[in-house]
Amino acid sequence: MKYLAWLLKAAVFFTLFAFALNNQDAVAVHFFFGQQWEGPLVLVVLAAFVAGLALGVMFMVPRWWRSRKAARPSEPGTSPAIPPEPAPQAPHGI
């Protein structure tokens, strides 16, 4: 199983490496106010991927913090986050 995982990782690496070698043509990225940047296509694609990843993480971090705070056990001396269960009652009619 370990070798299969390494084989899969190697296949992904060589696929991405071949993609990078085949996309070295220069492209121009046009920004606002007539600004532009020229670079290899593979760097433009990589930059777009990293920017999307960073935006996704940035918008998910507050939710992760809230869920971690809610899941954290309460400190001693404070009221518990989950109310205690009520004591069982005796059945009626007996």
VMD Tcl script that builds the backbone (N, CA, C; Angstrom):
set m [mol new atoms 282]
animate dup $m
set s [atomselect $m all]
$s set {name element resname resid chain x y z} {
  {N N MET 1 A 0.823 -1.189 0.000}
  {CA C MET 1 A 0.000 0.000 0.000}
  {C C MET 1 A 0.868 1.255 0.000}
  {N N LYS 2 A 1.985 1.167 0.734}
  {CA C LYS 2 A 2.902 2.293 0.806}
  {C C LYS 2 A 3.488 2.606 -0.576}
  {N N TYR 3 A 3.836 1.567 -1.322}
  {CA C TYR 3 A 4.406 1.754 -2.647}
  {C C TYR 3 A 3.379 2.306 -3.627}
  {N N LEU 4 A 2.132 1.900 -3.460}
  {CA C LEU 4 A 1.065 2.412 -4.318}
  {C C LEU 4 A 0.868 3.913 -4.094}
  {N N ALA 5 A 0.947 4.357 -2.839}
  {CA C ALA 5 A 0.829 5.783 -2.538}
  {C C ALA 5 A 1.991 6.554 -3.159}
  {N N TRP 6 A 3.210 6.031 -3.061}
  {CA C TRP 6 A 4.362 6.709 -3.667}
  {C C TRP 6 A 4.244 6.722 -5.185}
  {N N LEU 7 A 3.720 5.673 -5.759}
  {CA C LEU 7 A 3.533 5.618 -7.206}
  {C C LEU 7 A 2.507 6.656 -7.659}
  {N N LEU 8 A 1.449 6.817 -6.898}
  {CA C LEU 8 A 0.443 7.822 -7.212}
  {C C LEU 8 A 1.018 9.232 -7.091}
  {N N LYS 9 A 1.784 9.482 -6.040}
  {CA C LYS 9 A 2.424 10.790 -5.871}
  {C C LYS 9 A 3.386 11.084 -7.019}
  {N N ALA 10 A 4.158 10.085 -7.433}
  {CA C ALA 10 A 5.088 10.271 -8.545}
  {C C ALA 10 A 4.340 10.559 -9.840}
  {N N ALA 11 A 3.224 9.892 -10.071}
  {CA C ALA 11 A 2.436 10.127 -11.282}
  {C C ALA 11 A 1.878 11.548 -11.299}
  {N N VAL 12 A 1.389 12.021 -10.156}
  {CA C VAL 12 A 0.870 13.389 -10.075}
  {C C VAL 12 A 2.003 14.385 -10.304}
  {N N PHE 13 A 3.164 14.149 -9.698}
  {CA C PHE 13 A 4.299 15.045 -9.870}
  {C C PHE 13 A 4.717 15.131 -11.331}
  {N N PHE 14 A 4.882 13.991 -11.987}
  {CA C PHE 14 A 5.342 14.012 -13.372}
  {C C PHE 14 A 4.286 14.598 -14.310}
  {N N THR 15 A 3.021 14.419 -13.995}
  {CA C THR 15 A 1.963 15.044 -14.794}
  {C C THR 15 A 2.033 16.560 -14.679}
  {N N LEU 16 A 2.190 17.073 -13.456}
  {CA C LEU 16 A 2.302 18.518 -13.269}
  {C C LEU 16 A 3.601 19.060 -13.861}
  {N N PHE 17 A 4.669 18.291 -13.783}
  {CA C PHE 17 A 5.941 18.707 -14.369}
  {C C PHE 17 A 5.828 18.799 -15.887}
  {N N ALA 18 A 5.177 17.830 -16.514}
  {CA C ALA 18 A 4.977 17.871 -17.965}
  {C C ALA 18 A 4.087 19.041 -18.351}
  {N N PHE 19 A 3.072 19.341 -17.539}
  {CA C PHE 19 A 2.209 20.501 -17.779}
  {C C PHE 19 A 3.037 21.782 -17.754}
  {N N ALA 20 A 3.933 21.902 -16.775}
  {CA C ALA 20 A 4.769 23.094 -16.655}
  {C C ALA 20 A 5.718 23.230 -17.847}
  {N N LEU 21 A 6.281 22.119 -18.299}
  {CA C LEU 21 A 7.187 22.174 -19.443}
  {C C LEU 21 A 6.470 22.530 -20.728}
  {N N ASN 22 A 5.226 22.111 -20.875}
  {CA C ASN 22 A 4.473 22.374 -22.099}
  {C C ASN 22 A 3.839 23.755 -22.124}
  {N N ASN 23 A 3.831 24.482 -21.015}
  {CA C ASN 23 A 3.172 25.783 -20.941}
  {C C ASN 23 A 4.145 26.865 -20.508}
  {N N GLN 24 A 5.229 27.008 -21.252}
  {CA C GLN 24 A 6.219 28.016 -20.930}
  {C C GLN 24 A 6.076 29.266 -21.792}
  {N N ASP 25 A 5.067 29.326 -22.637}
  {CA C ASP 25 A 4.868 30.499 -23.476}
  {C C ASP 25 A 4.561 31.708 -22.612}
  {N N ALA 26 A 5.036 32.865 -23.052}
  {CA C ALA 26 A 4.796 34.094 -22.301}
  {C C ALA 26 A 3.366 34.579 -22.547}
  {N N VAL 27 A 2.713 34.970 -21.471}
  {CA C VAL 27 A 1.367 35.537 -21.558}
  {C C VAL 27 A 1.369 36.859 -20.804}
  {N N ALA 28 A 0.445 37.724 -21.166}
  {CA C ALA 28 A 0.330 39.021 -20.501}
  {C C ALA 28 A -0.951 39.032 -19.679}
  {N N VAL 29 A -0.828 39.424 -18.428}
  {CA C VAL 29 A -1.981 39.578 -17.553}
  {C C VAL 29 A -2.220 41.077 -17.419}
  {N N HIS 30 A -3.394 41.533 -17.834}
  {CA C HIS 30 A -3.715 42.949 -17.823}
  {C C HIS 30 A -4.457 43.302 -16.545}
  {N N PHE 31 A -3.933 44.291 -15.819}
  {CA C PHE 31 A -4.556 44.782 -14.601}
  {C C PHE 31 A -5.254 46.102 -14.899}
  {N N PHE 32 A -5.710 46.779 -13.856}
  {CA C PHE 32 A -6.368 48.068 -14.017}
  {C C PHE 32 A -5.364 49.158 -14.371}
  {N N PHE 33 A -5.841 50.241 -14.942}
  {CA C PHE 33 A -5.063 51.437 -15.268}
  {C C PHE 33 A -3.923 51.140 -16.230}
  {N N GLY 34 A -4.120 50.204 -17.133}
  {CA C GLY 34 A -3.139 49.905 -18.162}
  {C C GLY 34 A -1.928 49.121 -17.697}
  {N N GLN 35 A -1.938 48.653 -16.475}
  {CA C GLN 35 A -0.814 47.866 -15.965}
  {C C GLN 35 A -0.904 46.447 -16.511}
  {N N GLN 36 A 0.237 45.860 -16.788}
  {CA C GLN 36 A 0.254 44.472 -17.226}
  {C C GLN 36 A 1.501 43.781 -16.711}
  {N N TRP 37 A 1.413 42.479 -16.642}
  {CA C TRP 37 A 2.530 41.651 -16.199}
  {C C TRP 37 A 2.690 40.520 -17.191}
  {N N GLU 38 A 3.896 40.269 -17.617}
  {CA C GLU 38 A 4.165 39.171 -18.540}
  {C C GLU 38 A 4.974 38.106 -17.823}
  {N N GLY 39 A 4.581 36.874 -18.047}
  {CA C GLY 39 A 5.286 35.764 -17.435}
  {C C GLY 39 A 4.864 34.463 -18.085}
  {N N PRO 40 A 5.514 33.376 -17.732}
  {CA C PRO 40 A 5.136 32.073 -18.287}
  {C C PRO 40 A 3.715 31.677 -17.860}
  {N N LEU 41 A 3.032 31.001 -18.753}
  {CA C LEU 41 A 1.649 30.599 -18.484}
  {C C LEU 41 A 1.545 29.749 -17.231}
  {N N VAL 42 A 2.504 28.884 -16.986}
  {CA C VAL 42 A 2.435 28.012 -15.821}
  {C C VAL 42 A 2.491 28.833 -14.532}
  {N N LEU 43 A 3.230 29.944 -14.515}
  {CA C LEU 43 A 3.262 30.789 -13.325}
  {C C LEU 43 A 1.950 31.532 -13.134}
  {N N VAL 44 A 1.313 31.922 -14.234}
  {CA C VAL 44 A 0.017 32.587 -14.132}
  {C C VAL 44 A -1.021 31.618 -13.566}
  {N N VAL 45 A -1.012 30.395 -14.036}
  {CA C VAL 45 A -1.948 29.388 -13.522}
  {C C VAL 45 A -1.655 29.093 -12.056}
  {N N LEU 46 A -0.391 28.961 -11.694}
  {CA C LEU 46 A -0.011 28.711 -10.311}
  {C C LEU 46 A -0.412 29.880 -9.413}
  {N N ALA 47 A -0.213 31.104 -9.878}
  {CA C ALA 47 A -0.592 32.275 -9.093}
  {C C ALA 47 A -2.103 32.332 -8.880}
  {N N ALA 48 A -2.873 31.993 -9.907}
  {CA C ALA 48 A -4.337 31.976 -9.766}
  {C C ALA 48 A -4.764 30.904 -8.764}
  {N N PHE 49 A -4.121 29.742 -8.805}
  {CA C PHE 49 A -4.439 28.670 -7.865}
  {C C PHE 49 A -4.124 29.081 -6.434}
  {N N VAL 50 A -2.949 29.671 -6.220}
  {CA C VAL 50 A -2.543 30.090 -4.883}
  {C C VAL 50 A -3.460 31.199 -4.369}
  {N N ALA 51 A -3.841 32.137 -5.244}
  {CA C ALA 51 A -4.746 33.211 -4.826}
  {C C ALA 51 A -6.106 32.648 -4.421}
  {N N GLY 52 A -6.631 31.696 -5.159}
  {CA C GLY 52 A -7.898 31.069 -4.801}
  {C C GLY 52 A -7.808 30.293 -3.506}
  {N N LEU 53 A -6.706 29.597 -3.312}
  {CA C LEU 53 A -6.491 28.855 -2.071}
  {C C LEU 53 A -6.416 29.804 -0.883}
  {N N ALA 54 A -5.691 30.913 -1.044}
  {CA C ALA 54 A -5.560 31.883 0.041}
  {C C ALA 54 A -6.905 32.523 0.374}
  {N N LEU 55 A -7.693 32.861 -0.630}
  {CA C LEU 55 A -9.016 33.438 -0.378}
  {C C LEU 55 A -9.926 32.437 0.335}
  {N N GLY 56 A -9.893 31.193 -0.091}
  {CA C GLY 56 A -10.712 30.171 0.560}
  {C C GLY 56 A -10.347 29.980 2.019}
  {N N VAL 57 A -9.061 29.920 2.312}
  {CA C VAL 57 A -8.615 29.765 3.702}
  {C C VAL 57 A -8.988 30.993 4.513}
  {N N MET 58 A -8.811 32.183 3.917}
  {CA C MET 58 A -9.106 33.419 4.630}
  {C C MET 58 A -10.581 33.495 5.032}
  {N N PHE 59 A -11.470 33.025 4.182}
  {CA C PHE 59 A -12.890 33.077 4.508}
  {C C PHE 59 A -13.331 31.931 5.423}
  {N N MET 60 A -12.551 30.860 5.505}
  {CA C MET 60 A -12.921 29.738 6.357}
  {C C MET 60 A -12.359 29.830 7.766}
  {N N VAL 61 A -11.292 30.604 7.972}
  {CA C VAL 61 A -10.648 30.677 9.284}
  {C C VAL 61 A -11.609 31.113 10.386}
  {N N PRO 62 A -12.429 32.170 10.206}
  {CA C PRO 62 A -13.353 32.530 11.300}
  {C C PRO 62 A -14.315 31.400 11.674}
  {N N ARG 63 A -14.791 30.662 10.698}
  {CA C ARG 63 A -15.690 29.538 10.989}
  {C C ARG 63 A -14.957 28.453 11.760}
  {N N TRP 64 A -13.709 28.178 11.386}
  {CA C TRP 64 A -12.918 27.172 12.105}
  {C C TRP 64 A -12.709 27.609 13.545}
  {N N TRP 65 A -12.395 28.891 13.755}
  {CA C TRP 65 A -12.185 29.381 15.122}
  {C C TRP 65 A -13.456 29.261 15.945}
  {N N ARG 66 A -14.608 29.603 15.363}
  {CA C ARG 66 A -15.869 29.490 16.106}
  {C C ARG 66 A -16.166 28.041 16.474}
  {N N SER 67 A -15.961 27.131 15.544}
  {CA C SER 67 A -16.255 25.727 15.844}
  {C C SER 67 A -15.279 25.161 16.871}
  {N N ARG 68 A -14.022 25.587 16.826}
  {CA C ARG 68 A -13.064 25.126 17.843}
  {C C ARG 68 A -13.416 25.682 19.209}
  {N N LYS 69 A -13.860 26.941 19.250}
  {CA C LYS 69 A -14.235 27.549 20.522}
  {C C LYS 69 A -15.459 26.855 21.101}
  {N N ALA 70 A -16.407 26.496 20.242}
  {CA C ALA 70 A -17.611 25.814 20.713}
  {C C ALA 70 A -17.301 24.395 21.186}
  {N N ALA 71 A -16.310 23.759 20.592}
  {CA C ALA 71 A -15.982 22.381 20.952}
  {C C ALA 71 A -15.028 22.289 22.137}
  {N N ARG 72 A -14.426 23.402 22.539}
  {CA C ARG 72 A -13.471 23.402 23.641}
  {C C ARG 72 A -14.200 23.112 24.958}
  {N N PRO 73 A -13.658 22.221 25.787}
  {CA C PRO 73 A -14.309 21.962 27.075}
  {C C PRO 73 A -14.224 23.201 27.969}
  {N N SER 74 A -15.228 23.359 28.807}
  {CA C SER 74 A -15.268 24.549 29.664}
  {C C SER 74 A -14.193 24.458 30.743}
  {N N GLU 75 A -13.754 25.614 31.191}
  {CA C GLU 75 A -12.725 25.677 32.227}
  {C C GLU 75 A -13.353 25.426 33.590}
  {N N PRO 76 A -12.578 24.946 34.567}
  {CA C PRO 76 A -13.135 24.715 35.899}
  {C C PRO 76 A -13.620 26.027 36.528}
  {N N GLY 77 A -14.741 25.950 37.210}
  {CA C GLY 77 A -15.290 27.125 37.861}
  {C C GLY 77 A -16.254 27.917 36.999}
  {N N THR 78 A -16.451 27.509 35.748}
  {CA C THR 78 A -17.406 28.204 34.885}
  {C C THR 78 A -18.579 27.276 34.625}
  {N N SER 79 A -19.654 27.847 34.154}
  {CA C SER 79 A -20.826 27.015 33.856}
  {C C SER 79 A -20.539 26.168 32.628}
  {N N PRO 80 A -21.007 24.924 32.612}
  {CA C PRO 80 A -20.735 24.059 31.463}
  {C C PRO 80 A -21.469 24.557 30.222}
  {N N ALA 81 A -20.880 24.275 29.062}
  {CA C ALA 81 A -21.485 24.693 27.799}
  {C C ALA 81 A -22.754 23.892 27.515}
  {N N ILE 82 A -22.799 22.637 27.989}
  {CA C ILE 82 A -23.964 21.776 27.770}
  {C C ILE 82 A -24.675 21.628 29.112}
  {N N PRO 83 A -25.963 21.936 29.178}
  {CA C PRO 83 A -26.658 21.806 30.470}
  {C C PRO 83 A -26.734 20.343 30.899}
  {N N PRO 84 A -26.716 20.085 32.191}
  {CA C PRO 84 A -26.784 18.692 32.654}
  {C C PRO 84 A -28.159 18.095 32.357}
  {N N GLU 85 A -28.162 16.781 32.210}
  {CA C GLU 85 A -29.431 16.093 31.938}
  {C C GLU 85 A -30.288 16.101 33.198}
  {N N PRO 86 A -31.617 16.204 33.041}
  {CA C PRO 86 A -32.485 16.168 34.218}
  {C C PRO 86 A -32.469 14.786 34.865}
  {N N ALA 87 A -32.702 14.766 36.180}
  {CA C ALA 87 A -32.710 13.493 36.907}
  {C C ALA 87 A -33.912 12.666 36.446}
  {N N PRO 88 A -33.754 11.350 36.342}
  {CA C PRO 88 A -34.889 10.514 35.918}
  {C C PRO 88 A -36.015 10.556 36.966}
  {N N GLN 89 A -37.233 10.552 36.484}
  {CA C GLN 89 A -38.396 10.584 37.378}
  {C C GLN 89 A -38.983 9.178 37.507}
  {N N ALA 90 A -39.599 8.979 38.638}
  {CA C ALA 90 A -40.236 7.676 38.857}
  {C C ALA 90 A -41.462 7.569 37.941}
  {N N PRO 91 A -41.739 6.373 37.438}
  {CA C PRO 91 A -42.913 6.200 36.586}
  {C C PRO 91 A -44.198 6.444 37.395}
  {N N HIS 92 A -45.201 6.995 36.754}
  {CA C HIS 92 A -46.485 7.298 37.416}
  {C C HIS 92 A -47.328 6.046 37.538}
  {N N GLY 93 A -48.112 6.025 38.571}
  {CA C GLY 93 A -49.073 4.945 38.748}
  {C C GLY 93 A -48.516 3.724 39.458}
  {N N ILE 94 A -47.335 3.790 39.982}
  {CA C ILE 94 A -46.820 2.622 40.706}
  {C C ILE 94 A -46.671 2.952 42.158}
}
mol reanalyze $m
mol bondsrecalc $m
mol representation Tube
mol addrep $m
